[in-house]
Structure formats: C-alpha cells, structure tokens
Amino acid sequence: MAQTPPKSTESDADPRRHAPATLRNRDAILAILPQAFGSALQILEIASGTGEHAAHCAPALAKAAKGGFIWYPSDWDAENLPGIDAHAKAAMADSGQPGCIAPAQRIDVSQADWTPQWTQPGQAGPIEAIFCANMIHIAPWAAAEGLFSGAGRLLPRNGTLTLYGPYRRNGQHTAPSNAGFDASLQSRDPSWGVRDLEGEVAPLAQCNGLSLHRIETMPANNLIVIFRKD
C-alpha cells in the first residue's frame, strides 16, 4: 500500500530527518537502479526529501562503479538541504565512498527552465540519469510537467528518468489501498493525486522526447517506471 507522506522527526542538534517508508522500500529500489541507470555515473535526484534514498543507494552504486560515480541530491524546500547533507556525510563515512554524494541543492521543477547550478543555460550538463521518488502524486501537476521538461532538456540520448511511487493503470487504481490514498491526497490538496501512467504520465514523457522503457512492480502496490530519452 502506498504510504501517506510521513511526519519526520528532527532534533536541534541533528538536522537529519527520517521517513519510515524509506526503510521499507530502499532495498527494493536499490535492486532496480543498476538496470535503470545502466552505465550512467552522474545521477540527479529530484525531490530528495529526507535524503535517505541518496544515503542508502549512492554508496552501493559508487562501489559497484569503481570510480567516477556522483549522486546529486536536490529538493525544492531549502530547509531539507542540511538534513540531506548530514545523511550523505554519515553514509559516505560509513561506506568508505567519499565524494559519491554531492552537496544538496535547491531545485524547484515547477519553475520554468530550471537548471542545476553546475550547468549553463542552453548547454547540456553532466547529468546522465535522473531519479525521483514519491513526488508527482504529492505535488501539483505542474511539478510533473517541469520534471519531464527538464529531463528532456538535460538528459543525453538514451539517458533515463526513473520514477518511483503509486500509479493508476489505464484509468484504474491497482489496489483499493491506492484508491484510498488517492482520495486522501486530494482531500488535502485537490491538485495532488495518484497519476495515471498510460493516460497522463506517458503522454507527458512523449511530448518531451522520452519513451516509456520499463515498468517494475514494487512492494506495497508501487511501481518503478523508467523513461528513456529518444
């Protein structure tokens, strides 16, 4: 079952926040990412939230890559960035993979022509793949539009955009729990909601030069959906 956005815990001394769902889904996500990213070494994460996916996945991927791997976390909320960096620092120290996670930066994909700070407007940056978990259903549709527009602009040919979360399939929820989750989201904000993969998300991808490449069924009625730049 898809989970509602968790309440995070935080102390004055430690900026790290914790999302309980991450502990349940991170290993399943990590198992798919090598196939999603392929040979890509420069990964941009959109909507990193607590930063726990970066902290868990990046060191393992960096170790397998044997050099050159960098995960770039980001979030629209600047208040999340210190916690993301704190998780990253601890994970890199524990794993012996220093430098595999870059400092977190603020990116709001709902803004037109958003560009990571290490690229110049109008020029292709070093990003080879993009990962985004649990965003497009807990955000206005403009965030999905901006995410795909940026992916179409920034990714090289055959670069991938990998999404994780709940989806409707051909207009239908995949489980009663997801239908309830969708209703809960829309009661909180009518612009939120579980998106339809075939009716909304895939057409948006196509409009931005990306094709649906692969769908992986995940625990708790979630999916990993991989789009590839044409």
C-alpha atoms as a printed R data frame, in Angstrom:
    type eleno elety resid chain resno      x      y       z
1   ATOM     1    CA   MET     A     1  0.000  0.000   0.000
2   ATOM     2    CA   ALA     A     2  1.286  3.478  -0.817
3   ATOM     3    CA   GLN     A     3  2.005  5.470   2.289
4   ATOM     4    CA   THR     A     4  0.924  8.975   3.158
5   ATOM     5    CA   PRO     A     5  3.782 11.497   3.404
6   ATOM     6    CA   PRO     A     6  5.355 10.762   6.785
7   ATOM     7    CA   LYS     A     7  5.828 13.159   9.645
8   ATOM     8    CA   SER     A     8  9.556 13.495  10.097
9   ATOM     9    CA   THR     A     9 11.492 13.577  13.330
10  ATOM    10    CA   GLU     A    10 14.234 16.071  13.998
11  ATOM    11    CA   SER     A    11 16.382 17.230  16.905
12  ATOM    12    CA   ASP     A    12 18.028 20.574  17.474
13  ATOM    13    CA   ALA     A    13 21.487 19.007  17.291
14  ATOM    14    CA   ASP     A    14 20.982 16.734  14.297
15  ATOM    15    CA   PRO     A    15 19.280 18.032  11.129
16  ATOM    16    CA   ARG     A    16 18.670 14.546   9.758
17  ATOM    17    CA   ARG     A    17 15.015 13.631   9.208
18  ATOM    18    CA   HIS     A    18 13.654 10.121   8.845
19  ATOM    19    CA   ALA     A    19 10.840  8.777   6.660
20  ATOM    20    CA   PRO     A    20  9.764  5.327   7.933
21  ATOM    21    CA   ALA     A    21  8.691  4.233   4.438
22  ATOM    22    CA   THR     A    22 12.267  4.593   3.211
23  ATOM    23    CA   LEU     A    23 13.428  1.749   5.432
24  ATOM    24    CA   ARG     A    24 10.782 -0.455   3.841
25  ATOM    25    CA   ASN     A    25 11.411  0.409   0.183
26  ATOM    26    CA   ARG     A    26 15.072  1.364  -0.148
27  ATOM    27    CA   ASP     A    27 16.481 -2.121  -0.784
28  ATOM    28    CA   ALA     A    28 13.823 -2.901  -3.382
29  ATOM    29    CA   ILE     A    29 14.586  0.394  -5.135
30  ATOM    30    CA   LEU     A    30 18.346 -0.157  -4.997
31  ATOM    31    CA   ALA     A    31 17.921 -3.575  -6.616
32  ATOM    32    CA   ILE     A    32 16.414 -1.940  -9.734
33  ATOM    33    CA   LEU     A    33 18.627  1.146 -10.045
34  ATOM    34    CA   PRO     A    34 21.621 -0.543 -11.741
35  ATOM    35    CA   GLN     A    35 19.343 -1.568 -14.606
36  ATOM    36    CA   ALA     A    36 17.663  1.850 -14.623
37  ATOM    37    CA   PHE     A    37 20.929  3.798 -14.734
38  ATOM    38    CA   GLY     A    38 22.996  1.452 -16.885
39  ATOM    39    CA   SER     A    39 26.478  2.916 -17.309
40  ATOM    40    CA   ALA     A    40 25.451  6.383 -16.087
41  ATOM    41    CA   LEU     A    41 27.731  7.829 -13.424
42  ATOM    42    CA   GLN     A    42 26.220 11.295 -12.892
43  ATOM    43    CA   ILE     A    43 22.790 10.953 -11.254
44  ATOM    44    CA   LEU     A    44 20.489 13.856 -10.396
45  ATOM    45    CA   GLU     A    45 17.850 13.162  -7.756
46  ATOM    46    CA   ILE     A    46 14.810 15.425  -7.747
47  ATOM    47    CA   ALA     A    47 12.764 15.820  -4.541
48  ATOM    48    CA   SER     A    48 15.273 14.065  -2.273
49  ATOM    49    CA   GLY     A    49 13.164 14.835   0.814
50  ATOM    50    CA   THR     A    50 14.986 13.424   3.827
51  ATOM    51    CA   GLY     A    51 17.943 12.345   1.684
52  ATOM    52    CA   GLU     A    52 17.764  8.740   2.849
53  ATOM    53    CA   HIS     A    53 17.491  7.236  -0.632
54  ATOM    54    CA   ALA     A    54 20.687  9.022  -1.661
55  ATOM    55    CA   ALA     A    55 22.440  7.945   1.523
56  ATOM    56    CA   HIS     A    56 21.483  4.301   1.023
57  ATOM    57    CA   CYS     A    57 21.767  3.908  -2.732
58  ATOM    58    CA   ALA     A    58 24.672  6.115  -3.775
59  ATOM    59    CA   PRO     A    59 27.477  4.402  -1.807
60  ATOM    60    CA   ALA     A    60 26.427  0.963  -3.067
61  ATOM    61    CA   LEU     A    61 26.248  2.164  -6.660
62  ATOM    62    CA   ALA     A    62 29.553  4.001  -6.328
63  ATOM    63    CA   LYS     A    63 31.257  0.876  -5.014
64  ATOM    64    CA   ALA     A    64 29.969 -1.158  -7.948
65  ATOM    65    CA   ALA     A    65 31.025  1.536 -10.425
66  ATOM    66    CA   LYS     A    66 34.596  1.545  -9.068
67  ATOM    67    CA   GLY     A    67 35.118  5.249  -9.583
68  ATOM    68    CA   GLY     A    68 33.530  8.375 -11.030
69  ATOM    69    CA   PHE     A    69 30.044  7.895  -9.611
70  ATOM    70    CA   ILE     A    70 28.323 11.001  -8.185
71  ATOM    71    CA   TRP     A    71 24.743 11.338  -6.933
72  ATOM    72    CA   TYR     A    72 23.427 14.926  -6.896
73  ATOM    73    CA   PRO     A    73 20.556 15.290  -4.391
74  ATOM    74    CA   SER     A    74 18.146 18.213  -4.528
75  ATOM    75    CA   ASP     A    75 14.901 19.417  -3.019
76  ATOM    76    CA   TRP     A    76 12.514 22.322  -3.538
77  ATOM    77    CA   ASP     A    77 12.481 23.066   0.220
78  ATOM    78    CA   ALA     A    78 15.745 24.684   1.318
79  ATOM    79    CA   GLU     A    79 15.066 23.611   4.915
80  ATOM    80    CA   ASN     A    80 15.604 19.990   3.865
81  ATOM    81    CA   LEU     A    81 19.112 20.532   2.492
82  ATOM    82    CA   PRO     A    82 21.096 20.391   5.785
83  ATOM    83    CA   GLY     A    83 19.467 17.081   6.694
84  ATOM    84    CA   ILE     A    84 20.175 15.633   3.255
85  ATOM    85    CA   ASP     A    85 23.821 16.641   3.577
86  ATOM    86    CA   ALA     A    86 24.055 15.190   7.091
87  ATOM    87    CA   HIS     A    87 22.706 11.827   5.924
88  ATOM    88    CA   ALA     A    88 25.117 11.907   2.990
89  ATOM    89    CA   LYS     A    89 28.127 12.692   5.173
90  ATOM    90    CA   ALA     A    90 27.362  9.823   7.535
91  ATOM    91    CA   ALA     A    91 26.695  7.372   4.702
92  ATOM    92    CA   MET     A    92 29.907  8.203   2.867
93  ATOM    93    CA   ALA     A    93 31.945  7.879   6.046
94  ATOM    94    CA   ASP     A    94 30.374  4.516   6.913
95  ATOM    95    CA   SER     A    95 30.766  3.112   3.408
96  ATOM    96    CA   GLY     A    96 34.255  4.348   2.612
97  ATOM    97    CA   GLN     A    97 32.968  6.037  -0.560
98  ATOM    98    CA   PRO     A    98 33.873  9.713  -0.044
99  ATOM    99    CA   GLY     A    99 32.606 12.151  -2.627
100 ATOM   100    CA   CYS     A   100 29.928  9.896  -4.102
101 ATOM   101    CA   ILE     A   101 27.157 12.275  -2.945
102 ATOM   102    CA   ALA     A   102 27.373 15.955  -3.897
103 ATOM   103    CA   PRO     A   103 26.128 18.771  -1.655
104 ATOM   104    CA   ALA     A   104 22.357 19.077  -1.872
105 ATOM   105    CA   GLN     A   105 20.972 21.985  -3.839
106 ATOM   106    CA   ARG     A   106 17.586 23.632  -4.122
107 ATOM   107    CA   ILE     A   107 15.699 22.793  -7.318
108 ATOM   108    CA   ASP     A   108 12.026 23.589  -7.852
109 ATOM   109    CA   VAL     A   109 10.992 21.752 -11.003
110 ATOM   110    CA   SER     A   110  7.724 23.669 -11.191
111 ATOM   111    CA   GLN     A   111  9.737 26.736 -12.210
112 ATOM   112    CA   ALA     A   112 10.185 27.191 -15.939
113 ATOM   113    CA   ASP     A   113 13.606 26.267 -17.330
114 ATOM   114    CA   TRP     A   114 15.014 25.050 -14.020
115 ATOM   115    CA   THR     A   115 18.664 24.110 -14.395
116 ATOM   116    CA   PRO     A   116 21.068 22.522 -11.899
117 ATOM   117    CA   GLN     A   117 23.610 25.044 -10.688
118 ATOM   118    CA   TRP     A   118 26.588 23.278 -12.286
119 ATOM   119    CA   THR     A   119 25.280 23.690 -15.840
120 ATOM   120    CA   GLN     A   120 24.939 26.769 -18.015
121 ATOM   121    CA   PRO     A   121 21.551 27.706 -19.519
122 ATOM   122    CA   GLY     A   122 21.194 26.270 -23.000
123 ATOM   123    CA   GLN     A   123 24.073 23.820 -22.610
124 ATOM   124    CA   ALA     A   124 23.958 20.118 -21.847
125 ATOM   125    CA   GLY     A   125 25.158 19.353 -18.347
126 ATOM   126    CA   PRO     A   126 26.905 16.282 -16.986
127 ATOM   127    CA   ILE     A   127 23.682 14.635 -15.799
128 ATOM   128    CA   GLU     A   128 23.278 11.184 -17.355
129 ATOM   129    CA   ALA     A   129 20.236  9.938 -15.418
130 ATOM   130    CA   ILE     A   130 17.527 11.375 -13.170
131 ATOM   131    CA   PHE     A   131 15.790  9.684 -10.233
132 ATOM   132    CA   CYS     A   132 12.633 10.918  -8.497
133 ATOM   133    CA   ALA     A   133 10.672  9.077  -5.818
134 ATOM   134    CA   ASN     A   134  7.247  9.916  -4.461
135 ATOM   135    CA   MET     A   135  6.889 13.380  -5.929
136 ATOM   136    CA   ILE     A   136  4.432 13.652  -8.777
137 ATOM   137    CA   HIS     A   137  1.452 12.481  -6.698
138 ATOM   138    CA   ILE     A   138  2.277 14.772  -3.738
139 ATOM   139    CA   ALA     A   139  2.664 17.918  -5.863
140 ATOM   140    CA   PRO     A   140  0.649 19.880  -8.407
141 ATOM   141    CA   TRP     A   141  0.712 18.560 -11.966
142 ATOM   142    CA   ALA     A   142  2.983 21.499 -12.843
143 ATOM   143    CA   ALA     A   143  5.770 19.698 -10.967
144 ATOM   144    CA   ALA     A   144  5.423 16.642 -13.222
145 ATOM   145    CA   GLU     A   145  5.354 18.890 -16.283
146 ATOM   146    CA   GLY     A   146  8.519 20.644 -15.141
147 ATOM   147    CA   LEU     A   147 10.258 17.384 -14.266
148 ATOM   148    CA   PHE     A   148  9.710 15.910 -17.727
149 ATOM   149    CA   SER     A   149 10.526 19.177 -19.470
150 ATOM   150    CA   GLY     A   150 13.836 19.357 -17.620
151 ATOM   151    CA   ALA     A   151 14.595 15.693 -18.286
152 ATOM   152    CA   GLY     A   152 14.003 16.220 -21.982
153 ATOM   153    CA   ARG     A   153 16.298 19.227 -21.924
154 ATOM   154    CA   LEU     A   154 19.130 17.897 -19.735
155 ATOM   155    CA   LEU     A   155 19.430 14.187 -20.438
156 ATOM   156    CA   PRO     A   156 21.650 12.895 -23.232
157 ATOM   157    CA   ARG     A   157 20.277 10.474 -25.784
158 ATOM   158    CA   ASN     A   158 19.434  7.173 -24.045
159 ATOM   159    CA   GLY     A   159 19.638  8.884 -20.643
160 ATOM   160    CA   THR     A   160 16.930  7.727 -18.247
161 ATOM   161    CA   LEU     A   161 14.358  9.265 -15.939
162 ATOM   162    CA   THR     A   162 13.354  6.802 -13.218
163 ATOM   163    CA   LEU     A   163 10.233  7.396 -11.111
164 ATOM   164    CA   TYR     A   164  9.060  5.510  -8.027
165 ATOM   165    CA   GLY     A   165  5.601  5.645  -6.485
166 ATOM   166    CA   PRO     A   166  1.947  4.623  -6.918
167 ATOM   167    CA   TYR     A   167  0.179  4.957 -10.279
168 ATOM   168    CA   ARG     A   168 -3.173  4.260 -11.848
169 ATOM   169    CA   ARG     A   169 -3.032  1.938 -14.861
170 ATOM   170    CA   ASN     A   170 -5.332  2.733 -17.786
171 ATOM   171    CA   GLY     A   171 -7.523  4.827 -15.519
172 ATOM   172    CA   GLN     A   172 -7.852  2.240 -12.745
173 ATOM   173    CA   HIS     A   173 -6.193  2.028  -9.342
174 ATOM   174    CA   THR     A   174 -4.028 -1.049  -8.872
175 ATOM   175    CA   ALA     A   175 -5.345 -1.716  -5.336
176 ATOM   176    CA   PRO     A   176 -8.131 -0.461  -3.041
177 ATOM   177    CA   SER     A   177 -5.467  0.957  -0.723
178 ATOM   178    CA   ASN     A   178 -4.166  3.148  -3.537
179 ATOM   179    CA   ALA     A   179 -7.684  4.403  -4.227
180 ATOM   180    CA   GLY     A   180 -7.983  5.384  -0.567
181 ATOM   181    CA   PHE     A   181 -4.571  7.028  -0.667
182 ATOM   182    CA   ASP     A   182 -5.583  8.993  -3.758
183 ATOM   183    CA   ALA     A   183 -8.749 10.243  -2.058
184 ATOM   184    CA   SER     A   184 -6.727 11.242   1.000
185 ATOM   185    CA   LEU     A   185 -4.249 13.195  -1.118
186 ATOM   186    CA   GLN     A   186 -6.972 15.041  -2.985
187 ATOM   187    CA   SER     A   187 -8.772 15.901   0.251
188 ATOM   188    CA   ARG     A   188 -5.598 17.618   1.415
189 ATOM   189    CA   ASP     A   189 -4.956 19.388  -1.879
190 ATOM   190    CA   PRO     A   190 -7.145 18.983  -4.991
191 ATOM   191    CA   SER     A   191 -4.070 19.454  -7.215
192 ATOM   192    CA   TRP     A   192 -2.465 16.306  -5.766
193 ATOM   193    CA   GLY     A   193 -3.334 12.726  -6.633
194 ATOM   194    CA   VAL     A   194 -2.162  9.355  -7.926
195 ATOM   195    CA   ARG     A   195 -1.417  9.899 -11.629
196 ATOM   196    CA   ASP     A   196 -2.496  7.679 -14.495
197 ATOM   197    CA   LEU     A   197  0.547  6.116 -16.137
198 ATOM   198    CA   GLU     A   198 -0.901  5.488 -19.596
199 ATOM   199    CA   GLY     A   199 -3.313  8.437 -19.708
200 ATOM   200    CA   GLU     A   200 -1.197 11.216 -18.170
201 ATOM   201    CA   VAL     A   201  2.426 10.389 -17.443
202 ATOM   202    CA   ALA     A   202  3.495  8.505 -20.577
203 ATOM   203    CA   PRO     A   203  1.952 11.123 -22.926
204 ATOM   204    CA   LEU     A   204  3.743 13.858 -20.985
205 ATOM   205    CA   ALA     A   205  7.010 11.964 -21.412
206 ATOM   206    CA   GLN     A   206  6.428 11.575 -25.135
207 ATOM   207    CA   CYS     A   207  5.821 15.318 -25.505
208 ATOM   208    CA   ASN     A   208  9.276 15.888 -24.024
209 ATOM   209    CA   GLY     A   209 11.204 13.370 -26.107
210 ATOM   210    CA   LEU     A   210 11.139 10.441 -23.681
211 ATOM   211    CA   SER     A   211  9.674  6.985 -24.220
212 ATOM   212    CA   LEU     A   212  8.357  4.513 -21.667
213 ATOM   213    CA   HIS     A   213 11.135  1.931 -21.421
214 ATOM   214    CA   ARG     A   214 10.389 -0.361 -18.494
215 ATOM   215    CA   ILE     A   215  7.925 -0.890 -15.634
216 ATOM   216    CA   GLU     A   216  8.862 -2.772 -12.483
217 ATOM   217    CA   THR     A   217  6.282 -3.872  -9.904
218 ATOM   218    CA   MET     A   218  7.410 -2.937  -6.403
219 ATOM   219    CA   PRO     A   219  6.214 -3.783  -2.894
220 ATOM   220    CA   ALA     A   220  3.173 -2.035  -1.404
221 ATOM   221    CA   ASN     A   221  1.468 -1.501  -4.779
222 ATOM   222    CA   ASN     A   222  4.119  0.898  -6.058
223 ATOM   223    CA   LEU     A   223  5.947  0.907  -9.375
224 ATOM   224    CA   ILE     A   224  9.316  1.908 -10.724
225 ATOM   225    CA   VAL     A   225  8.795  3.443 -14.142
226 ATOM   226    CA   ILE     A   226 11.799  4.076 -16.393
227 ATOM   227    CA   PHE     A   227 11.667  6.527 -19.296
228 ATOM   228    CA   ARG     A   228 14.461  6.813 -21.864
229 ATOM   229    CA   LYS     A   229 15.471  9.894 -23.842
230 ATOM   230    CA   ASP     A   230 14.912  9.290 -27.555
